[in-house]
Amino acid sequence: MPGFPAGRRDALLIATGIYESPALKPLRSPRQDCEGLAAVLRDPGIGGFQVQQLVDAKSYEVKRALEQFFRNRGREDLLLLHLSCHGIKDDEGHLYFATQDTDKDLPASTAVPAAFLHDQMARCRARTIVVLLDCCYSGAFLPGAKGDDYVQVKEELAGHGRAILTATNRTEYAWEGDHLEASAPQPSRFTGALIEGLRSGDADTDHDGRITVTELYDYVYEYLHHSGARQRPRMWADLEYRVILARTAAGRPAASPPAGAGAPSAAESTSWNAPAAEREQTPPPTPGLFARLKDAFNGVDGDAPPPPPPRGQLARRGQDALIRLEFPLTETALGTVRDIQVDTAVVCDRCQGAGAAVGTPVHPCGHCDGIGTSGPEPGRDTSLLCRACHGSGVRIPSPCHACTGDGRVRVRRTLTIKVPGGVDHGTRIQLAGEGEMGPGGGPPGDVYIEVAELPHPELVRRGDDLHLTRRIPRSLARGGGTVSVTTLDGSKSVRIPAGLRSGQTLRLVGHGAMHLRGGGRGDLLLHLDVDKE
C-alpha cells in the first residue's frame, strides 16, 4: 500500500449493562462483548489496534472519553468505536445512548446524544472512522414518543469517511443470546458475530488475507440470518478508500523467514505499519447479467462451457410483514403462546418460481439489459427498479397461468408465536424468515409482531411493577384485618396492619410482570385510600 503514510489504529469500546434507573432493564452481554471484541482487535495478528475500554460508566465519563478519543488525530488514523448499550429516543425522535446514570425522562442531560457523537466525529481530522452500534432499541422509547418505528442512525451519525454498522435499525430487540433468562453472560448475537468473523478469519470472503468493513458486514449479516437471529444488521458507508479492519492467517507475516532469505519487498510486506486505509483496487470486470443471459440462450464461444440457463426472474428478498396484535396484561406480563394466520406468498409449484409457462423461454429485459435496475435519478445515490420489468430483469412472453408470471402464489399460513413474559407495549418480535418468499425464488422476508398491551380494569403497569389502588373503610384501617385484591395470579388476601393511614402503600413481592432479561418478577404495589367518616 505505497504512497500513503502510516497511521494509528485506535479503538474505543464503550459498554453499559448496569443502569441505576429501573426503567432501563439491565443487559447481560455488554461487559463480555467489550472484553471479547477487545481481545481480537488488540491481537497483533488480527486487528493490531490500541484498545481502550470503558464499562458501566456515567454519562459525563462517556462524553469525556469520546471527546478525548477523537481529539488530536492524524489524517491517516483509523478509529473504531463500539457502543453496546440501550438506545433511546426523545419525543422529537432524537437518538441517545444510555449510560449507567441515564434517566429516560431526561435524556439530553443524563445520556449521550447521538448529536454529540456526530459533532466529535465532524471535528476529528482522521478521515476513516468506523462505528459499531450494538444497541437495543425496543422498549427503550419514552412513553408516547413521536416519529416512525425506525432509529434514524444514518441521519444522525453518517458522514464522509465513516462506516456505521448497527445491530438493527428497527424497534426490535438486539437479542443477547438464545436464552433470555440464562444467568450466565452471553455475547450479543451482533457483537458475537463480529468477534467470530474477525477471530476465525471467516469474514475474509475473497481470501486475500484481509478483512474489510464491507466483508465484515456481509459476514455478520449472513451469520445472523443463518443462525436464526431475530434481527437484521444495517450498514451505511461513505468511504473514499477500502478500509482494512483485520488480517487473517493468509495475510499475516511469517514468524521468521527462512535462513538466507532476503527481506520482503514493500509489495510483499504485511506489517501493521501499513496505512489505515488503502485505495480500492478495481477487480477484473465480470460479465453482466445480460451477457450471462445471452450466453445461456445462445451459447458462448471458446473452450469454456456455457453457464446454466437462467431459472427466471432475478432473485430478490421478500417483503417484511408487520402484524399488530392485542394482548391482555396477563399475557404480556407472564408470557403466552398464540397461533396466528398470515397471508403470504410462496414459490409457485407449477413454474418453480420462473414465472414462465413450462417449456416457454424467458428473455432478458431490453430496457435494463437484464440487471433489473436503471441508473440513479438526479439528486439520488441509489439505482431504481427498471420500470419495464419491475426489477425482475426478464421479459416473459408466456407467463405461468398459476402465478400470472410472478413466480409466487398467495397462501394463508398458520404461525405459532411465543411471546416472552415481560414484553412491553410497542415491543416488536421478529420471526426471521417467516415472511413472503422473494420474487424469482429470492429469500423470504420477516414477520414482525407488534405487541399492543390492552389496559387492565384494575392493574396499572409501570415497567415490571404493577400498581393497584383500593379504598378501604376507616374501621379496617384502624383495627386491621384482610382485604381481597386482584393480581395476575388471581385474587389474593392481603393483611392490613392496624393503624394504617390513608395513602400508605403495601408491596406484594413477586406479583408483578416477569423480568424479560432475567429470572423473577416485579412487585405489586397496593395503594390504600381510607374512607372519610
C-alpha positions as CSV (number, residue, x, y, z in Angstrom):
1,M,0.0,0.0,0.0
2,P,2.7,2.5,-1.0
3,G,2.0,6.2,-1.3
4,F,0.2,6.7,2.0
5,P,2.0,7.4,5.3
6,A,1.3,5.0,8.2
7,G,-1.4,6.0,10.7
8,R,-2.5,4.9,14.1
9,R,-5.1,2.2,14.7
10,D,-7.1,3.0,17.8
11,A,-10.3,1.5,19.1
12,L,-12.7,2.7,21.9
13,L,-15.1,0.2,23.3
14,I,-17.9,1.5,25.5
15,A,-20.2,-1.0,27.2
16,T,-23.1,-0.3,29.6
17,G,-25.1,-3.2,31.1
18,I,-25.9,-1.8,34.6
19,Y,-28.4,1.0,34.9
20,E,-29.5,2.9,38.0
21,S,-32.9,3.6,36.6
22,P,-35.4,0.8,37.0
23,A,-37.0,1.9,33.7
24,L,-33.9,0.6,31.8
25,K,-33.5,-3.2,32.1
26,P,-30.0,-4.5,32.8
27,L,-28.1,-6.1,29.9
28,R,-26.0,-9.2,30.5
29,S,-23.7,-9.1,27.5
30,P,-22.1,-5.6,27.1
31,R,-19.1,-6.3,29.5
32,Q,-18.4,-9.7,27.9
33,D,-18.9,-8.2,24.4
34,C,-16.3,-5.5,25.3
35,E,-13.8,-8.0,26.5
36,G,-14.2,-10.4,23.6
37,L,-14.0,-7.7,20.9
38,A,-11.0,-6.1,22.6
39,A,-9.1,-9.3,22.5
40,V,-9.4,-9.8,18.8
41,L,-8.9,-6.1,18.0
42,R,-5.8,-5.9,20.2
43,D,-4.3,-9.1,18.8
44,P,-1.3,-8.0,16.6
45,G,-2.0,-10.9,14.2
46,I,-5.7,-9.9,13.7
47,G,-6.6,-6.3,14.4
48,G,-3.5,-4.6,15.6
49,F,-5.5,-1.9,17.4
50,Q,-4.6,0.1,20.5
51,V,-7.8,-0.6,22.5
52,Q,-9.4,1.4,25.3
53,Q,-12.4,0.0,27.3
54,L,-15.0,1.9,29.3
55,V,-17.6,-0.3,31.1
56,D,-20.7,0.8,33.1
57,A,-19.6,4.5,33.2
58,K,-21.7,7.6,33.8
59,S,-22.8,10.0,31.1
60,Y,-20.1,12.6,31.8
61,E,-17.4,9.9,31.8
62,V,-18.6,8.6,28.4
63,K,-18.7,12.1,26.9
64,R,-15.2,12.8,28.2
65,A,-13.9,9.5,26.8
66,L,-15.4,10.2,23.4
67,E,-14.1,13.8,23.2
68,Q,-10.6,12.6,24.1
69,F,-10.7,9.7,21.6
70,F,-11.4,12.0,18.6
71,R,-9.0,14.8,19.6
72,N,-5.6,15.4,18.1
73,R,-5.8,12.8,15.4
74,G,-3.7,12.5,12.3
75,R,-5.2,12.4,8.8
76,E,-4.2,8.7,8.2
77,D,-5.5,7.4,11.6
78,L,-8.1,4.6,11.6
79,L,-10.6,5.0,14.5
80,L,-13.0,2.3,15.6
81,L,-15.8,2.9,18.1
82,H,-18.0,0.2,19.5
83,L,-21.1,1.0,21.7
84,S,-23.0,-1.7,23.5
85,C,-25.9,-0.3,25.5
86,H,-29.6,0.7,25.3
87,G,-30.6,3.2,22.7
88,I,-33.5,5.6,23.5
89,K,-35.3,8.4,21.6
90,D,-36.9,11.6,22.9
91,D,-40.3,13.0,21.8
92,E,-38.7,14.6,18.8
93,G,-37.2,11.3,17.7
94,H,-33.6,12.2,18.5
95,L,-31.3,9.3,19.4
96,Y,-29.4,8.9,22.7
97,F,-27.1,6.3,24.1
98,A,-27.9,5.3,27.6
99,T,-25.3,5.2,30.4
100,Q,-25.3,4.0,33.9
101,D,-26.9,7.1,35.3
102,T,-29.4,7.8,32.4
103,D,-32.9,9.0,33.3
104,K,-35.2,8.2,30.4
105,D,-37.2,11.3,31.2
106,L,-34.1,13.5,31.0
107,P,-32.1,12.0,28.1
108,A,-30.5,15.3,27.0
109,S,-28.7,15.7,30.3
110,T,-28.2,12.2,31.5
111,A,-27.5,10.2,28.3
112,V,-25.1,10.7,25.4
113,P,-26.8,12.4,22.5
114,A,-26.1,11.0,19.0
115,A,-25.6,14.6,18.0
116,F,-22.7,14.9,20.5
117,L,-21.0,11.9,18.9
118,H,-21.7,13.3,15.4
119,D,-20.1,16.6,16.5
120,Q,-17.0,14.9,17.8
121,M,-16.5,12.9,14.6
122,A,-17.1,16.0,12.5
123,R,-14.3,17.8,14.3
124,C,-11.9,14.9,14.1
125,R,-9.1,15.0,11.4
126,A,-9.0,11.3,10.9
127,R,-10.5,10.5,7.6
128,T,-11.6,7.0,8.5
129,I,-14.0,6.3,11.3
130,V,-15.8,3.0,11.8
131,V,-18.7,2.9,14.3
132,L,-20.2,-0.3,15.5
133,L,-23.6,0.1,17.4
134,D,-24.9,-2.9,19.3
135,C,-27.9,-1.1,20.8
136,C,-31.3,-2.5,21.9
137,Y,-33.9,0.0,20.8
138,S,-37.1,-2.0,21.6
139,G,-38.6,-1.0,24.9
140,A,-36.2,1.9,25.2
141,F,-38.5,4.6,23.9
142,L,-40.1,7.2,26.1
143,P,-43.8,6.8,26.6
144,G,-45.7,8.5,23.8
145,A,-42.6,9.0,21.7
146,K,-43.4,10.5,18.3
147,G,-42.0,9.6,14.9
148,D,-41.8,6.4,13.0
149,D,-40.5,3.0,14.1
150,Y,-37.0,3.4,12.7
151,V,-34.0,4.6,14.5
152,Q,-32.5,7.2,12.2
153,V,-28.9,6.3,12.7
154,K,-27.8,7.3,9.3
155,E,-29.3,10.8,9.5
156,E,-27.7,11.4,12.9
157,L,-24.3,9.8,12.5
158,A,-23.4,9.3,8.8
159,G,-20.8,11.5,7.1
160,H,-17.9,11.4,4.7
161,G,-15.1,9.0,5.7
162,R,-17.4,7.0,8.0
163,A,-18.8,3.5,8.1
164,I,-21.6,2.7,10.5
165,L,-22.7,-0.9,11.3
166,T,-25.7,-1.4,13.5
167,A,-27.2,-4.5,15.2
168,T,-30.6,-3.4,13.9
169,N,-32.4,-0.3,12.7
170,R,-35.9,-1.3,13.7
171,T,-37.6,-1.1,17.1
172,E,-36.7,-4.7,17.8
173,Y,-34.6,-6.4,20.4
174,A,-30.9,-6.7,19.8
175,W,-31.1,-10.3,21.2
176,E,-28.3,-11.1,23.7
177,G,-28.4,-14.9,23.2
178,D,-30.7,-17.8,22.7
179,H,-31.9,-18.0,26.3
180,L,-33.2,-14.7,27.6
181,E,-33.4,-16.0,31.2
182,A,-29.9,-17.6,31.3
183,S,-27.9,-16.4,34.3
184,A,-24.5,-16.8,32.6
185,P,-23.4,-13.9,30.4
186,Q,-23.6,-14.5,26.7
187,P,-22.2,-12.3,23.9
188,S,-24.9,-10.5,21.9
189,R,-25.7,-12.0,18.6
190,F,-24.4,-9.0,16.7
191,T,-21.1,-8.5,18.6
192,G,-20.7,-12.2,18.9
193,A,-20.8,-12.4,15.0
194,L,-18.2,-9.6,14.8
195,I,-15.9,-11.4,17.1
196,E,-16.2,-14.7,15.4
197,G,-15.7,-13.2,11.9
198,L,-12.5,-11.5,13.0
199,R,-11.2,-14.3,15.2
200,S,-11.7,-17.1,12.7
201,G,-10.9,-15.1,9.6
202,D,-14.2,-16.4,8.0
203,A,-15.1,-12.8,7.2
204,D,-12.3,-12.7,4.6
205,T,-14.7,-13.7,1.9
206,D,-12.3,-13.0,-1.0
207,H,-9.5,-14.9,0.8
208,D,-6.9,-12.2,0.2
209,G,-5.8,-12.3,3.9
210,R,-7.6,-9.0,4.8
211,I,-11.0,-8.3,6.2
212,T,-12.6,-5.0,5.0
213,V,-15.5,-3.2,6.6
214,T,-17.8,-4.4,3.8
215,E,-16.7,-8.0,4.1
216,L,-17.3,-7.9,7.9
217,Y,-20.8,-6.5,7.4
218,D,-21.6,-9.2,4.8
219,Y,-20.3,-11.9,7.1
220,V,-22.3,-10.6,10.1
221,Y,-25.5,-10.3,8.1
222,E,-25.3,-13.9,6.8
223,Y,-24.2,-15.2,10.2
224,L,-27.2,-13.8,11.9
225,H,-29.5,-14.8,9.1
226,H,-28.4,-18.4,9.0
227,S,-28.4,-18.7,12.8
228,G,-32.0,-17.6,13.0
229,A,-31.3,-14.4,15.0
230,R,-34.3,-12.1,15.4
231,Q,-32.5,-9.1,13.9
232,R,-31.0,-7.8,10.7
233,P,-28.0,-5.5,10.9
234,R,-27.6,-2.4,8.8
235,M,-24.7,-0.6,7.3
236,W,-24.1,2.9,5.9
237,A,-20.7,3.9,4.5
238,D,-19.2,6.9,2.7
239,L,-15.6,5.9,2.4
240,E,-13.0,7.1,-0.2
241,Y,-10.8,4.1,0.4
242,R,-11.0,0.4,1.1
243,V,-10.8,0.1,4.9
244,I,-8.9,-2.9,6.3
245,L,-10.1,-3.8,9.8
246,A,-8.1,-7.1,10.3
247,R,-5.8,-9.6,8.8
248,T,-6.2,-13.4,8.6
249,A,-3.7,-16.2,8.6
250,A,-3.3,-15.8,4.9
251,G,-2.3,-12.2,5.3
252,R,-0.1,-12.4,8.4
253,P,3.7,-12.2,8.0
254,A,5.7,-15.4,8.7
255,A,7.1,-15.7,12.2
256,S,10.6,-15.9,10.8
257,P,11.9,-16.0,7.2
258,P,13.9,-19.0,6.0
259,A,17.6,-18.8,6.6
260,G,19.3,-16.7,3.9
261,A,16.1,-15.3,2.7
262,G,16.1,-11.6,1.9
263,A,13.8,-9.1,3.5
264,P,10.4,-9.0,2.0
265,S,9.7,-6.4,-0.7
266,A,7.4,-3.5,0.0
267,A,4.7,-5.1,-2.0
268,E,5.0,-8.4,0.0
269,S,5.1,-6.8,3.4
270,T,2.0,-7.2,5.6
271,S,3.2,-5.2,8.6
272,W,0.6,-3.2,10.6
273,N,2.8,-0.1,9.9
274,A,0.9,0.0,6.6
275,P,-1.7,2.8,6.4
276,A,-5.1,2.5,8.0
277,A,-6.9,2.6,4.6
278,E,-5.9,1.9,1.0
279,R,-7.3,2.8,-2.3
280,E,-9.9,0.5,-3.6
281,Q,-8.4,-1.8,-6.2
282,T,-10.6,-2.3,-9.2
283,P,-11.3,-6.1,-9.7
284,P,-11.3,-7.7,-13.1
285,P,-14.6,-7.0,-14.8
286,T,-17.1,-9.8,-14.5
287,P,-19.8,-10.5,-17.1
288,G,-23.0,-8.6,-16.5
289,L,-26.3,-10.4,-16.1
290,F,-27.3,-9.5,-19.6
291,A,-24.2,-11.2,-21.0
292,R,-24.7,-14.3,-18.9
293,L,-28.4,-14.5,-20.0
294,K,-27.4,-14.0,-23.6
295,D,-24.8,-16.8,-23.3
296,A,-27.3,-19.0,-21.6
297,F,-29.7,-18.7,-24.5
298,N,-27.3,-18.5,-27.5
299,G,-24.3,-20.4,-26.2
300,V,-20.8,-19.0,-25.8
301,D,-17.7,-19.1,-28.0
302,G,-14.4,-20.5,-26.8
303,D,-13.5,-23.5,-24.7
304,A,-15.4,-22.6,-21.6
305,P,-18.7,-24.4,-21.1
306,P,-21.8,-22.2,-21.2
307,P,-23.4,-21.3,-17.9
308,P,-26.7,-22.9,-17.0
309,P,-29.8,-21.3,-18.3
310,P,-31.5,-18.7,-16.0
311,R,-34.2,-20.0,-13.8
312,G,-36.3,-17.0,-14.4
313,Q,-36.5,-13.7,-12.6
314,L,-33.8,-12.1,-10.6
315,A,-33.9,-13.3,-7.0
316,R,-35.0,-10.6,-4.6
317,R,-35.8,-10.7,-1.0
318,G,-39.4,-10.9,0.0
319,Q,-41.2,-8.1,1.8
320,D,-41.4,-8.0,5.6
321,A,-44.8,-8.1,7.2
322,L,-45.9,-6.2,10.3
323,I,-48.8,-7.6,12.3
324,R,-50.2,-5.7,15.3
325,L,-51.7,-8.0,17.9
326,E,-53.5,-7.1,21.1
327,F,-52.6,-8.9,24.3
328,P,-54.2,-8.6,27.7
329,L,-51.9,-7.5,30.5
330,T,-51.7,-11.1,31.9
331,E,-50.2,-12.4,28.7
332,T,-47.6,-9.6,28.2
333,A,-46.6,-9.8,31.8
334,L,-46.4,-13.5,32.1
335,G,-45.9,-14.7,28.5
336,T,-48.1,-16.7,26.2
337,V,-48.2,-18.8,23.0
338,R,-50.6,-17.9,20.2
339,D,-51.4,-19.2,16.7
340,I,-51.8,-16.5,14.1
341,Q,-52.8,-16.7,10.4
342,V,-50.6,-14.8,7.9
343,D,-51.4,-14.1,4.2
344,T,-48.1,-14.6,2.4
345,A,-46.5,-15.7,-0.8
346,V,-44.7,-19.0,-1.6
347,V,-42.9,-20.3,-4.7
348,C,-45.3,-21.4,-7.4
349,D,-45.2,-25.2,-7.7
350,R,-46.1,-25.2,-11.4
351,C,-43.2,-23.0,-12.7
352,Q,-40.9,-23.4,-9.7
353,G,-40.6,-19.6,-9.4
354,A,-39.5,-18.9,-13.0
355,G,-42.8,-17.1,-13.8
356,A,-43.0,-18.6,-17.3
357,A,-45.2,-21.3,-18.5
358,V,-43.5,-24.7,-18.5
359,G,-41.4,-25.2,-21.7
360,T,-41.5,-21.5,-22.8
361,P,-38.5,-19.2,-23.0
362,V,-37.5,-16.3,-20.8
363,H,-35.7,-13.3,-22.3
364,P,-33.5,-10.6,-20.7
365,C,-35.2,-7.3,-20.3
366,G,-34.2,-5.0,-23.2
367,H,-34.6,-1.8,-21.1
368,C,-32.2,-2.6,-18.3
369,D,-30.0,-5.3,-20.1
370,G,-31.3,-7.9,-17.6
371,I,-29.9,-6.2,-14.4
372,G,-33.3,-5.2,-13.1
373,T,-32.3,-1.6,-12.2
374,S,-31.9,1.7,-14.0
375,G,-29.4,4.5,-13.3
376,P,-29.9,6.8,-10.4
377,E,-32.1,9.9,-10.8
378,P,-30.6,13.4,-10.3
379,G,-30.0,14.0,-6.7
380,R,-30.2,10.3,-5.7
381,D,-27.3,8.0,-5.0
382,T,-29.1,4.7,-5.5
383,S,-30.4,2.9,-8.6
384,L,-34.1,2.5,-9.2
385,L,-36.0,-0.6,-10.3
386,C,-36.4,-0.9,-14.0
387,R,-39.9,0.3,-14.9
388,A,-40.2,-2.1,-17.8
389,C,-39.6,-5.4,-15.9
390,H,-40.2,-4.0,-12.3
391,G,-36.9,-5.3,-11.2
392,S,-37.2,-8.9,-12.4
393,G,-34.6,-8.5,-15.1
394,V,-36.5,-10.6,-17.6
395,R,-39.3,-10.5,-20.2
396,I,-41.7,-13.4,-20.1
397,P,-43.7,-13.8,-23.3
398,S,-45.8,-16.7,-21.9
399,P,-46.5,-16.2,-18.2
400,C,-47.4,-19.1,-16.0
401,H,-51.1,-19.3,-15.6
402,A,-50.9,-20.3,-11.9
403,C,-49.0,-17.3,-10.8
404,T,-49.5,-14.9,-13.7
405,G,-45.8,-14.5,-14.2
406,D,-44.9,-13.5,-10.6
407,G,-43.3,-16.9,-9.7
408,R,-45.2,-16.9,-6.4
409,V,-48.7,-17.7,-5.3
410,R,-50.7,-16.4,-2.3
411,V,-51.4,-18.7,0.6
412,R,-52.6,-18.4,4.2
413,R,-50.2,-19.9,6.8
414,T,-50.6,-20.5,10.5
415,L,-47.6,-19.5,12.6
416,T,-47.2,-20.2,16.3
417,I,-45.6,-17.3,18.2
418,K,-44.2,-17.4,21.6
419,V,-44.4,-14.1,23.5
420,P,-41.9,-14.0,26.3
421,G,-43.2,-12.7,29.7
422,G,-42.2,-9.1,30.4
423,V,-42.7,-7.6,26.9
424,D,-43.8,-4.0,26.8
425,H,-46.5,-2.2,24.8
426,G,-45.0,-1.5,21.4
427,T,-42.4,-4.3,21.5
428,R,-41.8,-5.9,18.1
429,I,-41.0,-9.6,18.0
430,Q,-39.2,-10.7,14.8
431,L,-40.0,-14.0,13.2
432,A,-37.0,-14.3,10.9
433,G,-37.7,-15.9,7.5
434,E,-41.4,-16.3,8.1
435,G,-42.4,-13.6,5.6
436,E,-43.3,-14.0,1.9
437,M,-40.8,-15.6,-0.5
438,G,-39.0,-13.1,-2.7
439,P,-39.6,-12.8,-6.4
440,G,-37.5,-15.1,-8.5
441,G,-37.1,-17.6,-5.7
442,G,-35.4,-15.0,-3.5
443,P,-35.1,-15.4,0.3
444,P,-38.2,-14.8,2.4
445,G,-38.8,-11.7,4.4
446,D,-39.5,-11.5,8.1
447,V,-42.7,-11.2,10.1
448,Y,-42.8,-8.6,12.9
449,I,-45.4,-8.9,15.6
450,E,-46.1,-5.6,17.3
451,V,-47.4,-6.1,20.8
452,A,-50.3,-3.9,21.8
453,E,-50.9,-4.3,25.5
454,L,-54.6,-3.8,26.5
455,P,-55.3,-1.9,29.7
456,H,-56.4,-3.8,32.7
457,P,-59.6,-2.8,34.5
458,E,-57.8,-2.5,37.9
459,L,-54.0,-3.0,37.5
460,V,-51.7,-0.4,36.1
461,R,-48.3,-1.4,34.7
462,R,-45.1,0.7,35.2
463,G,-42.1,-1.2,34.0
464,D,-42.2,-4.6,35.6
465,D,-44.2,-3.4,38.6
466,L,-47.9,-3.3,38.9
467,H,-50.0,-0.7,40.8
468,L,-53.4,-1.2,42.3
469,T,-55.4,1.4,44.3
470,R,-58.1,0.2,46.8
471,R,-60.4,2.1,49.0
472,I,-60.9,0.6,52.5
473,P,-63.3,1.6,55.4
474,R,-61.8,3.6,58.3
475,S,-62.7,0.8,60.7
476,L,-60.5,-1.7,58.8
477,A,-57.6,0.8,58.7
478,R,-58.0,1.5,62.4
479,G,-58.3,-2.1,63.7
480,G,-56.6,-4.1,60.9
481,G,-57.8,-7.1,59.0
482,T,-57.7,-8.5,55.5
483,V,-58.7,-7.3,52.1
484,S,-59.1,-9.2,48.8
485,V,-57.0,-7.8,45.9
486,T,-56.7,-8.6,42.2
487,T,-53.4,-10.0,41.0
488,L,-52.2,-11.6,37.8
489,D,-52.4,-14.9,39.6
490,G,-55.9,-14.5,40.8
491,S,-57.5,-13.0,43.9
492,K,-55.2,-12.7,46.9
493,S,-56.0,-11.9,50.5
494,V,-53.8,-9.2,51.9
495,R,-53.4,-8.4,55.6
496,I,-53.9,-4.8,56.6
497,P,-52.0,-3.7,59.7
498,A,-53.8,-1.9,62.4
499,G,-53.4,1.9,62.4
500,L,-52.8,2.2,58.7
501,R,-53.1,5.8,57.4
502,S,-54.6,6.8,54.0
503,G,-52.0,7.0,51.2
504,Q,-49.8,4.2,52.5
505,T,-48.5,1.5,50.1
506,L,-48.1,-2.2,50.7
507,R,-45.7,-4.2,48.5
508,L,-46.5,-7.7,47.3
509,V,-43.2,-9.0,46.3
510,G,-43.0,-11.1,43.1
511,H,-46.6,-10.4,42.0
512,G,-45.7,-8.1,39.1
513,A,-44.6,-8.8,35.5
514,M,-41.8,-11.1,34.6
515,H,-38.3,-9.7,34.0
516,L,-37.7,-10.1,30.3
517,R,-33.9,-10.5,30.6
518,G,-33.6,-12.3,33.9
519,G,-35.3,-14.5,36.4
520,G,-38.0,-13.4,38.8
521,R,-40.8,-10.9,38.6
522,G,-41.6,-7.3,39.6
523,D,-43.8,-6.4,42.5
524,L,-47.4,-5.4,43.0
525,L,-47.8,-2.1,44.9
526,L,-51.1,-1.8,46.7
527,H,-52.0,1.9,47.3
528,L,-54.7,2.2,50.0
529,D,-57.1,5.1,50.4
530,V,-59.1,5.3,53.7
531,D,-62.7,6.4,53.6
532,K,-63.6,9.5,55.5
533,E,-66.3,9.1,58.1
